[in-house]
Amino acid sequence: MTSSQICAVLVLAVLSSPSMGQTDQPRPSTYDECITDSMRGVGSDVAANAIISSCRNQFPEQVATAAAQEEVAPGASRSLTPEELGKLAATAFVTGSTYRMTFRNGNDDLTLTEVTIAVWSKSDPDGRREYTQKVRIGPLESDSAKYAVEPRATGFDWSSTYEDDSAWVVAAAKGID
């Protein structure tokens, strides 16, 4: 198909679908509704990250409440010592603004509950930003987490090769004994 044929098919699809393009549809009333309704049919990480960001902006108080409820029992999770952090190995697979991190917990008596990575542009080290994800990685186990990095906040030049200009490090982690 040529590009003009593809455009014609898309225009026909939009015009023939009664639900597409309507502005009088009921808006979601909760963060969960926003995510559930908006994610239907989404097949790319970029679109999913944009939806999550939009829903967070629409319902910031619900996101904060949910994060507080997901916390491990107060006082149970603690920051790792430098020695324990040194036993945490990490690799990153970067696609666009998504960092898919694989962590290997080399501690034999500690379960990781949270890992914070720092990301910055090599050309702008002052633009360093930290991103935290909840995890549950048992002693001597490996698991993955996905971090959505905000490119505008880190000063990346999207016209250059993003992966070549970016740098990252595991900045901190928490765990329970």
C-alpha positions, 0 to 999 in steps of 0.5 A: 500500500502506498502512503496515500492509500494508508491515509485514506484507510485511516480517514475512513476508519475514523469517520466510520467508527462512531466512538472515535473522535467523540468529545462527549464521552464520560471522563474517567473518575479514578486513576485506575479507570483512566489506565484501564480505559486508555490502555485498550488496544495500546501496543507500544511502550511509548504510547503506554508511558504517555498514557500513564503520565497523563493519568498521573497528571489527572489523578496525582492525589490517587497516585500518591495514596496508592504508592503509600498503601503499597509501602512495605510495613513502616520501618521494615524496609531500609536503605542498603549499606554500601557493601550490600549495594555493591552486591547488586549487579545491574544491566540496562536495555534502553529503548527511547525513554524506557530503561529495562533494567535487570538486577541481580541481588548478590546478597544472601540474606536480603530481599530488595524492595526498591531500586533507584537509578540515576540517568543523565546526559553525558553532555549535561551531567548536571541534568541527572534525574533519579527514578525509583521502582518497587521490586521484590527480588529475593536473596541471590535472585534476579528480576527486571524493572522498567523505568520511564525516563522523562527525556525533557528533564534529563536534557537529552538531544533526541536528534542524536543517538540517545543511547550513546549520550545517556549514562546511568547508575544504580543510585540507591536501593532498599530491602528487608532482612 
